[in-house]
């Protein structure tokens, strides 16, 4: 969420409060929540991710997009051109964003050492075997994101995780 939208939704100069730190350094789920509103549906108490960003974006699953009545593109985080907008309601006000709702492209974060060991570079695509014994699948076109601060971790949405019965912390295999 951008600074200007934080100011409108929570009050001028408002600072997010970390609720739970996620695996990537400096990133967290905030205590603060907003409501997402479209003409078709409202999702209440959607957690804000911190820290603040350059631009406001909302990442949802395809299932959630259908419930909200939105046709969202599958994109790399931050690529919001041509995406639909949504209304955000916070305790202090509301914001209508004209664009910014996407389904995030499945991706793997890794640092430079991991990338070297796996012989991949930033923005490559890999195949990932996951799902274990019961519902094994191979995810195609998993985007590689490399940065020296990243910790090795794959991000998929709930639709993909549920289809393969994948849980947080499961080990996955990058295919050659």
Buried (B, 14 or more C-beta within 10 A) or exposed (E): BBEEBBBBBBEEEBEBEBBEEBEBEEEBBBEBBBBBBBEEEBBEEBBBBBEBBEEBBBBBBBEBBBBBEBEBBBBEBEBBEEBBBBBBBBEEEEBEBEBBBBBBBBBBBBBBEBBEEBEBEEEBBBEBBBBBEEEEBEBEEBBBBBBEEBEBBBBBBEEBBEEBBBEEEEEBEBEE
